[in-house]
Amino acid sequence: HVNYGFQYEEERPPPQAPEYPPPYYPSVPLYSNFPRTPALAPVQAPINTHYTVTAGLPYTPSTHKASRSRCLCITAAVVIIVLIILAVAAVLIWYFLFSACVMGRRCGQSSMCVHSWQWCNGQTDCPAGEDEAQCFRFYGSNLMLQSFSNKDQKWKAVCSDRWDNTIGKQVCQQIGYSSSDYVSYGTINPSLSSADGYMILKSDFSNAYSAESVHDSLSDSSSCPTNTAVTLKCIGCGSSLVPGVRIVGGVTVNTLGRWPWQVSLQAMGSHMCGGSIITPSWIVTAAHCVQTFSSPSQWKVFAGFLTLTQMSSSIGNSVIQVIAHPGYDPDNNNNDIALMKLRSPLRMSSNIAPVCLPNTGLDLSTSRTYYVTGWGATVNQGSASNELREAQVSLISRTVCNSQQVYNGIITDTMICAGTLNGGVDTCQGDSGGPLVTSENFLWWLVGDTSWGQGCALRNRPGVYGNVTTFVDWIYMQMK
C-alpha cells in the first residue's frame, strides 16, 4: 500500500515492516524486463534457375550456392554492425548535446539547451526566457543577494554601493514576487562569499530603468567600495508566533499561529490535501493532489484554522489557477509538486503568513530538527484528523534512504526522506502536499512537500517528500 500523507503511533511500538517489502507501486515493478533483441531470421539465398557450364570446368551447384550464401551473410552482418554503430553514435550525440547539456545549460523543462555564454547576457534565448529570468538568487539564511556573472560563469555577491529600496523592489519583481509584498534591503559582510569578487552597479545606472535592466546594469568587480553585500527581503516570510520546541511523536497543535502557512485544500467539501502559503496569492502542494481534481473551480483553500470543524462554517478561498509540475510522473512520483494561485490574495496576519522558500546555501543537514504538520489520518487507512497535528522528524540521507533495507534505489534527486527508521512517527493519508519545515536564523524554511510512503510509520519506511530546493527556480517562473 502506498500512502499519501502522516501518522503518529507513539502509543504503541511501531509495527515491523515486512522482511521482504511489497512492490513500491503496482505499475513500477522492482525488476524491469529489458527488451530482448529479436533473433535474426536466416537469410535465404536466391535460387539460381539459369546457369551455363563452361567447358573444361566442373560445375558444382552446392558449392556455388554456399559461396553466395556466405557473401550475403557477411554483407548483412556488416550492414547490421554499421547500423548499430550509427545508432550508438546518434544516442551519444543526443545525450551530450541535448540531454546532458554538456555544451551549456538547459532551458527549464524544455529539451532546448543554450550555450553558457548566452545565460544572463541580456538577450532572451530560451523559449520561455529562463536564461534571463534566473539571474538573481538568494544565498543562505541571511537572504544575501547574488547575481550571475556571464563573464566568469559564477554567482557573485551584489555590492551595496548606491543600492536602495527602489532597486531592491525591482529585483524582487524580476525574481517573481509582487512589489506589494516587498519589505526592505539590508547589508551584510559577505566574508568568503566575496572571494570571487562582486557584481556592482555601473556608474551610469539609473533606478528609473525597468526591472529587466537591473542585471544588465551590473558589472563584475574585484572589490566593493562599501565592503558589504546586499541582503534582500522580498516578502515577510518564515515568522511563527511560537518558538520552535522539540516534539517527540505527534501532538495536536493548540496554538493558532504556530504554523501560519499551513492550509487545508478541500474539494467537494472534504479535506483532500495540505499546502503551504509562500505568498498571499500562491500555495505550494503536491502534484498528485491535483491529478483527479485538476480544475481550479473544484478547490477551496482554508487558511488560519486549527480544526476541520471550524472550516465547515467558512466559505474558504477560491482558486484561479492550478499548475502541476510538467515533469510529474505518477508512476514513481518524481517531481511531485504543484502550485495553486488564489483568486484573491490572502490577508496576512499573525495567523496567516508565508513560509520562506529554501535558498542555496541553507544548512539542510541530517543533524537539524524538522517538523511536519497536517490534518492527515492518525492510523493507516483512517479518516482525516479533525485537529491539526505536528511531529518532529529527522532528515534521512539519500544514500541511507536508497539502501536495500529502505527504498532500494527509487529515491530521486527531486525527493527527500524524513521520519525515523525505527518507525512510529510519519505522515499519512491526508497530509499530502503539506509542509516539511526547519528553522534557521530565526526563520522557517519550506524544505519539502509531503509526497508518498509505504504504509504509515513502519520501520525502515520513512515518509518521502518533494525536494523543494530543486523546484525553486520553477516556482519563481510560475509566479511571474
C-alpha positions as semicolon CSV with decimal commas, in nm:
position;residue;x (nm);y (nm);z (nm)
1;H;0,000;0,000;0,000
2;V;0,131;0,345;-0,092
3;N;0,024;0,619;0,146
4;Y;-0,011;0,985;0,073
5;G;0,027;1,183;0,386
6;F;0,105;1,130;0,806
7;Q;0,066;0,915;1,115
8;Y;0,178;0,900;1,472
9;E;0,194;0,575;1,656
10;E;0,370;0,677;1,975
11;E;0,106;0,494;2,180
12;R;0,230;0,152;2,070
13;P;0,551;0,000;1,942
14;P;0,598;0,063;1,570
15;P;0,494;-0,230;1,354
16;Q;0,763;-0,413;1,175
17;A;0,791;-0,370;0,803
18;P;0,772;-0,696;0,610
19;E;1,101;-0,876;0,580
20;Y;1,062;-0,863;0,208
21;P;0,892;-0,530;0,122
22;P;0,591;-0,529;-0,107
23;P;0,626;-0,376;-0,454
24;Y;0,666;0,000;-0,439
25;Y;0,397;0,070;-0,695
26;P;0,169;-0,167;-0,882
27;S;0,280;-0,001;-1,203
28;V;0,651;0,007;-1,122
29;P;0,797;-0,345;-1,094
30;L;1,107;-0,399;-0,885
31;Y;1,278;-0,561;-1,176
32;S;1,247;-0,443;-1,533
33;N;1,235;-0,686;-1,822
34;F;1,486;-0,542;-2,060
35;P;1,379;-0,567;-2,425
36;R;1,544;-0,854;-2,597
37;T;1,698;-0,817;-2,940
38;P;1,498;-1,041;-3,173
39;A;1,696;-1,317;-3,338
40;L;1,776;-1,251;-3,698
41;A;1,576;-1,461;-3,939
42;P;1,803;-1,679;-4,156
43;V;1,878;-1,513;-4,487
44;Q;1,754;-1,726;-4,774
45;A;1,991;-1,730;-5,070
46;P;1,815;-1,664;-5,401
47;I;1,774;-1,971;-5,618
48;N;1,963;-1,951;-5,945
49;T;1,732;-2,105;-6,203
50;H;1,950;-2,034;-6,503
51;Y;2,318;-2,106;-6,542
52;T;2,568;-2,213;-6,804
53;V;2,851;-2,459;-6,780
54;T;3,193;-2,355;-6,902
55;A;3,370;-2,632;-7,087
56;G;3,663;-2,781;-6,902
57;L;3,546;-2,658;-6,559
58;P;3,343;-2,890;-6,342
59;Y;3,028;-2,722;-6,206
60;T;2,911;-2,789;-5,853
61;P;2,574;-2,622;-5,778
62;S;2,601;-2,673;-5,399
63;T;2,941;-2,503;-5,385
64;H;2,813;-2,207;-5,583
65;K;2,508;-2,163;-5,359
66;A;2,714;-2,190;-5,038
67;S;2,953;-1,924;-5,164
68;R;2,670;-1,681;-5,241
69;S;2,506;-1,754;-4,905
70;R;2,829;-1,673;-4,723
71;C;2,864;-1,345;-4,912
72;L;2,509;-1,244;-4,826
73;C;2,561;-1,329;-4,456
74;I;2,882;-1,126;-4,441
75;T;2,714;-0,831;-4,612
76;A;2,416;-0,847;-4,376
77;A;2,647;-0,865;-4,073
78;V;2,845;-0,562;-4,191
79;V;2,525;-0,365;-4,250
80;I;2,394;-0,454;-3,904
81;I;2,723;-0,356;-3,737
82;V;2,728;-0,023;-3,923
83;L;2,367;0,046;-3,822
84;I;2,446;-0,035;-3,458
85;I;2,747;0,198;-3,463
86;L;2,539;0,477;-3,617
87;A;2,261;0,424;-3,361
88;V;2,506;0,436;-3,069
89;A;2,669;0,747;-3,212
90;A;2,330;0,915;-3,252
91;V;2,235;0,833;-2,893
92;L;2,567;0,969;-2,762
93;I;2,534;1,287;-2,967
94;W;2,177;1,337;-2,842
95;Y;2,283;1,276;-2,482
96;F;2,582;1,506;-2,477
97;L;2,434;1,787;-2,684
98;F;2,071;1,781;-2,573
99;S;2,005;1,562;-2,270
100;A;2,317;1,630;-2,063
101;C;2,361;1,987;-2,193
102;V;2,736;1,940;-2,178
103;M;2,788;2,241;-2,404
104;G;2,567;2,472;-2,199
105;R;2,255;2,489;-1,981
106;R;1,904;2,353;-2,019
107;C;1,613;2,590;-2,068
108;G;1,396;2,486;-1,775
109;Q;1,179;2,183;-1,856
110;S;1,222;2,211;-2,234
111;S;1,469;1,997;-2,425
112;M;1,648;2,303;-2,558
113;C;1,998;2,389;-2,441
114;V;2,177;2,719;-2,479
115;H;2,547;2,796;-2,457
116;S;2,674;2,906;-2,118
117;W;2,770;3,247;-2,253
118;Q;2,405;3,301;-2,352
119;W;2,291;3,275;-1,988
120;C;2,220;3,617;-1,837
121;N;2,370;3,803;-2,133
122;G;2,079;4,046;-2,170
123;Q;1,923;3,868;-2,468
124;T;1,645;3,609;-2,440
125;D;1,747;3,277;-2,597
126;C;1,529;3,018;-2,417
127;P;1,167;2,974;-2,538
128;A;1,024;3,081;-2,202
129;G;1,303;3,327;-2,122
130;E;1,457;3,123;-1,840
131;D;1,808;3,232;-1,940
132;E;1,731;3,593;-1,847
133;A;1,476;3,529;-1,572
134;Q;1,703;3,348;-1,329
135;C;1,995;3,587;-1,300
136;F;1,939;3,666;-0,931
137;R;1,915;3,433;-0,635
138;F;1,925;3,441;-0,256
139;Y;2,207;3,274;-0,067
140;G;2,196;3,138;0,287
141;S;1,964;3,214;0,576
142;N;2,063;3,584;0,569
143;L;1,899;3,627;0,226
144;M;2,216;3,763;0,067
145;L;2,150;3,864;-0,293
146;Q;2,368;3,708;-0,562
147;S;2,382;3,783;-0,933
148;F;2,508;3,552;-1,206
149;S;2,821;3,674;-1,382
150;N;2,804;3,595;-1,752
151;K;3,172;3,683;-1,781
152;D;3,302;3,443;-1,515
153;Q;3,007;3,199;-1,517
154;K;2,978;3,229;-1,138
155;W;2,732;3,356;-0,879
156;K;2,866;3,666;-0,704
157;A;2,752;3,882;-0,413
158;V;2,594;4,214;-0,512
159;C;2,782;4,516;-0,375
160;S;2,562;4,750;-0,171
161;D;2,725;5,063;-0,315
162;R;2,448;5,305;-0,433
163;W;2,180;5,041;-0,369
164;D;1,836;5,149;-0,246
165;N;1,486;5,011;-0,188
166;T;1,366;5,115;-0,533
167;I;1,628;4,892;-0,692
168;G;1,556;4,620;-0,438
169;K;1,185;4,622;-0,523
170;Q;1,266;4,596;-0,895
171;V;1,486;4,292;-0,834
172;C;1,216;4,124;-0,623
173;Q;0,971;4,171;-0,910
174;Q;1,222;4,024;-1,152
175;I;1,260;3,718;-0,929
176;G;0,884;3,663;-0,912
177;Y;0,749;3,847;-0,608
178;S;0,485;4,119;-0,605
179;S;0,603;4,473;-0,533
180;S;0,328;4,499;-0,270
181;D;0,498;4,224;-0,065
182;Y;0,838;4,397;-0,059
183;V;0,991;4,456;0,285
184;S;1,340;4,609;0,262
185;Y;1,704;4,561;0,173
186;G;1,996;4,536;0,412
187;T;2,372;4,487;0,411
188;I;2,600;4,213;0,531
189;N;2,968;4,127;0,537
190;P;2,988;3,865;0,261
191;S;3,301;3,703;0,411
192;L;3,401;3,404;0,198
193;S;3,117;3,465;-0,047
194;S;3,310;3,759;-0,195
195;A;3,622;3,557;-0,275
196;D;3,523;3,556;-0,643
197;G;3,452;3,928;-0,645
198;Y;3,129;4,127;-0,667
199;M;2,863;4,241;-0,907
200;I;2,839;4,620;-0,875
201;L;2,608;4,885;-1,022
202;K;2,756;5,060;-1,322
203;S;2,840;5,427;-1,278
204;D;2,569;5,534;-1,525
205;F;2,292;5,327;-1,365
206;S;1,956;5,497;-1,310
207;N;1,693;5,333;-1,089
208;A;1,430;5,460;-1,331
209;Y;1,517;5,164;-1,553
210;S;1,277;4,874;-1,584
211;A;1,314;4,567;-1,362
212;E;1,461;4,368;-1,651
213;S;1,754;4,609;-1,676
214;V;1,887;4,579;-1,321
215;H;2,103;4,277;-1,402
216;D;2,218;4,441;-1,725
217;S;2,331;4,739;-1,517
218;L;2,564;4,529;-1,303
219;S;2,927;4,465;-1,389
220;D;3,199;4,244;-1,249
221;S;3,429;4,396;-0,990
222;S;3,710;4,258;-0,778
223;S;3,621;4,495;-0,494
224;C;3,329;4,681;-0,338
225;P;3,361;5,041;-0,204
226;T;3,134;4,965;0,092
227;N;3,282;4,618;0,154
228;T;2,927;4,498;0,218
229;A;2,682;4,293;0,014
230;V;2,307;4,340;-0,035
231;T;2,053;4,132;0,157
232;L;1,700;4,144;0,024
233;K;1,370;4,061;0,188
234;C;1,111;4,041;-0,088
235;I;0,841;3,914;0,147
236;G;0,794;3,884;0,522
237;C;0,818;3,507;0,543
238;G;0,906;3,239;0,796
239;S;0,775;3,401;1,114
240;S;0,590;3,198;1,376
241;L;0,420;3,318;1,694
242;V;0,554;3,025;1,892
243;P;0,928;2,949;1,903
244;G;1,029;2,602;1,790
245;V;1,022;2,340;2,065
246;R;1,127;1,980;2,043
247;I;0,833;1,745;1,992
248;V;0,870;1,368;2,023
249;G;0,591;1,186;1,844
250;G;0,282;1,353;1,707
251;V;0,077;1,603;1,906
252;T;-0,223;1,825;1,847
253;V;-0,148;2,189;1,764
254;N;-0,324;2,404;2,024
255;T;-0,185;2,747;1,936
256;L;-0,318;2,935;1,634
257;G;-0,028;3,099;1,452
258;R;0,226;2,830;1,533
259;W;0,224;2,711;1,171
260;P;0,060;3,010;0,996
261;W;0,150;2,889;0,644
262;Q;-0,039;2,559;0,679
263;V;-0,360;2,541;0,472
264;S;-0,626;2,280;0,406
265;L;-0,707;2,214;0,040
266;Q;-1,064;2,093;0,002
267;A;-1,262;1,956;-0,291
268;M;-1,632;1,869;-0,282
269;G;-1,646;1,991;0,076
270;S;-1,385;1,747;0,207
271;H;-1,023;1,786;0,316
272;M;-0,806;1,635;0,044
273;C;-0,454;1,765;0,095
274;G;-0,239;2,011;0,280
275;G;-0,049;2,305;0,138
276;S;0,188;2,588;0,231
277;I;0,145;2,962;0,180
278;I;0,451;3,110;0,004
279;T;0,294;3,447;-0,090
280;P;-0,053;3,594;-0,031
281;S;-0,155;3,456;-0,373
282;W;0,038;3,130;-0,408
283;I;0,014;2,790;-0,237
284;V;0,261;2,501;-0,270
285;T;0,120;2,147;-0,263
286;A;0,186;1,807;-0,424
287;A;0,122;1,731;-0,791
288;H;-0,054;1,403;-0,710
289;C;-0,313;1,603;-0,515
290;V;-0,436;1,778;-0,829
291;Q;-0,445;1,484;-1,070
292;T;-0,807;1,387;-1,004
293;F;-0,927;1,739;-0,933
294;S;-0,737;1,950;-1,184
295;S;-0,991;2,229;-1,233
296;P;-0,940;2,540;-1,018
297;S;-1,315;2,569;-0,960
298;Q;-1,314;2,236;-0,774
299;W;-1,089;2,365;-0,496
300;K;-1,123;2,579;-0,186
301;V;-0,828;2,686;0,031
302;F;-0,872;2,733;0,406
303;A;-0,609;2,933;0,595
304;G;-0,586;3,033;0,961
305;F;-0,769;2,735;1,114
306;L;-0,674;2,459;1,358
307;T;-0,970;2,223;1,307
308;L;-1,172;2,099;1,012
309;T;-1,486;2,170;1,213
310;Q;-1,401;2,541;1,220
311;M;-1,358;2,537;0,842
312;S;-1,705;2,393;0,784
313;S;-1,857;2,730;0,873
314;S;-1,624;2,923;0,638
315;I;-1,655;2,968;0,261
316;G;-1,281;2,934;0,203
317;N;-1,072;3,097;-0,070
318;S;-1,131;3,033;-0,440
319;V;-0,856;2,911;-0,671
320;I;-0,800;3,065;-1,014
321;Q;-0,509;2,851;-1,138
322;V;-0,371;2,502;-1,071
323;I;-0,022;2,423;-1,203
324;A;0,121;2,073;-1,166
325;H;0,491;2,034;-1,240
326;P;0,520;1,932;-1,608
327;G;0,772;1,665;-1,516
328;Y;0,547;1,492;-1,261
329;D;0,544;1,115;-1,312
330;P;0,251;0,940;-1,139
331;D;0,426;0,604;-1,174
332;N;0,715;0,696;-0,945
333;N;0,607;1,036;-0,801
334;N;0,909;1,215;-0,944
335;N;0,868;1,596;-0,946
336;D;0,569;1,574;-0,710
337;I;0,495;1,942;-0,664
338;A;0,220;2,180;-0,773
339;L;0,110;2,539;-0,725
340;M;-0,231;2,696;-0,670
341;K;-0,297;3,063;-0,736
342;L;-0,577;3,217;-0,534
343;R;-0,843;3,433;-0,696
344;S;-0,792;3,697;-0,425
345;P;-0,477;3,739;-0,211
346;L;-0,494;3,624;0,148
347;R;-0,490;3,893;0,414
348;M;-0,170;3,837;0,606
349;S;-0,175;3,831;0,987
350;S;-0,006;3,655;1,277
351;N;-0,226;3,351;1,199
352;I;-0,190;3,358;0,819
353;A;0,163;3,409;0,688
354;P;0,402;3,265;0,428
355;V;0,687;3,023;0,486
356;C;1,022;3,102;0,322
357;L;1,130;2,918;0,008
358;P;1,468;2,748;0,061
359;N;1,780;2,928;-0,059
360;T;2,104;2,789;-0,191
361;G;2,349;2,767;0,099
362;L;2,098;2,674;0,370
363;D;2,209;2,416;0,624
364;L;1,977;2,127;0,545
365;S;2,185;1,861;0,719
366;T;2,053;1,544;0,879
367;S;2,152;1,676;1,223
368;R;1,892;1,953;1,213
369;T;1,538;1,935;1,354
370;Y;1,248;1,924;1,108
371;Y;0,871;1,934;1,151
372;V;0,573;1,802;0,959
373;T;0,215;1,919;1,006
374;G;-0,127;1,828;0,873
375;W;-0,481;1,700;0,922
376;G;-0,395;1,353;0,792
377;A;-0,506;1,020;0,931
378;T;-0,360;0,912;1,265
379;V;-0,390;0,543;1,174
380;N;-0,320;0,374;0,843
381;Q;-0,628;0,390;0,616
382;G;-0,804;0,605;0,876
383;S;-1,005;0,921;0,817
384;A;-0,864;1,272;0,839
385;S;-0,787;1,414;1,182
386;N;-1,018;1,696;1,289
387;E;-0,729;1,870;1,466
388;L;-0,411;1,999;1,307
389;R;-0,120;1,786;1,428
390;E;0,256;1,825;1,424
391;A;0,555;1,597;1,466
392;Q;0,929;1,630;1,484
393;V;1,120;1,422;1,230
394;S;1,477;1,377;1,111
395;L;1,606;1,414;0,759
396;I;1,744;1,086;0,626
397;S;2,027;1,097;0,374
398;R;1,954;0,988;0,018
399;T;2,221;0,719;0,049
400;V;2,052;0,562;0,350
401;C;1,704;0,604;0,203
402;N;1,814;0,436;-0,119
403;S;1,972;0,142;0,064
404;Q;1,835;-0,206;0,003
405;Q;1,679;-0,219;0,350
406;V;1,481;0,102;0,294
407;Y;1,366;0,208;-0,055
408;N;1,622;0,022;-0,264
409;G;1,729;0,292;-0,508
410;I;1,400;0,456;-0,609
411;I;1,458;0,790;-0,432
412;T;1,549;1,052;-0,695
413;D;1,707;1,397;-0,664
414;T;1,360;1,553;-0,657
415;M;1,275;1,359;-0,339
416;I;1,395;1,368;0,021
417;C;1,325;1,127;0,305
418;A;1,227;1,225;0,658
419;G;1,094;1,044;0,962
420;T;1,254;0,780;1,181
421;L;1,388;0,450;1,057
422;N;1,254;0,287;1,374
423;G;0,901;0,389;1,275
424;G;0,636;0,540;1,498
425;V;0,626;0,893;1,351
426;D;0,528;0,961;0,994
427;T;0,299;1,147;0,759
428;C;-0,008;0,957;0,643
429;Q;-0,317;0,983;0,422
430;G;-0,449;1,339;0,408
431;D;-0,118;1,510;0,483
432;S;-0,011;1,508;0,117
433;G;0,115;1,841;-0,011
434;G;0,168;1,972;0,341
435;P;0,493;2,123;0,468
436;L;0,819;1,977;0,592
437;V;0,996;2,273;0,755
438;T;1,304;2,365;0,955
439;S;1,411;2,679;1,140
440;E;1,739;2,857;1,070
441;N;1,842;3,211;1,166
442;F;1,501;3,262;1,331
443;L;1,314;3,195;1,006
444;W;1,115;2,889;0,897
445;W;1,201;2,735;0,560
446;L;0,994;2,505;0,339
447;V;1,218;2,204;0,281
448;G;0,966;1,957;0,138
449;D;0,605;1,888;0,043
450;T;0,454;1,560;0,166
451;S;0,457;1,314;-0,125
452;W;0,439;0,940;-0,056
453;G;0,545;0,644;0,155
454;Q;0,479;0,274;0,215
455;G;0,226;0,223;0,489
456;C;0,237;0,469;0,778
457;A;0,506;0,484;1,048
458;L;0,658;0,148;0,954
459;R;1,016;0,059;1,040
460;N;1,256;0,137;0,753
461;R;0,975;0,307;0,562
462;P;1,014;0,682;0,624
463;G;0,800;0,944;0,455
464;V;0,909;1,078;0,117
465;Y;0,877;1,448;0,032
466;G;0,920;1,662;-0,275
467;N;1,261;1,829;-0,258
468;V;1,151;2,194;-0,274
469;T;1,510;2,318;-0,314
470;T;1,520;2,164;-0,663
471;F;1,195;2,337;-0,761
472;V;1,265;2,696;-0,650
473;D;1,352;2,824;-0,999
474;W;1,039;2,658;-1,142
475;I;0,824;2,812;-0,867
476;Y;0,959;3,161;-0,937
477;M;0,896;3,118;-1,311
478;Q;0,529;3,035;-1,245
479;M;0,488;3,330;-1,007
480;K;0,594;3,585;-1,269
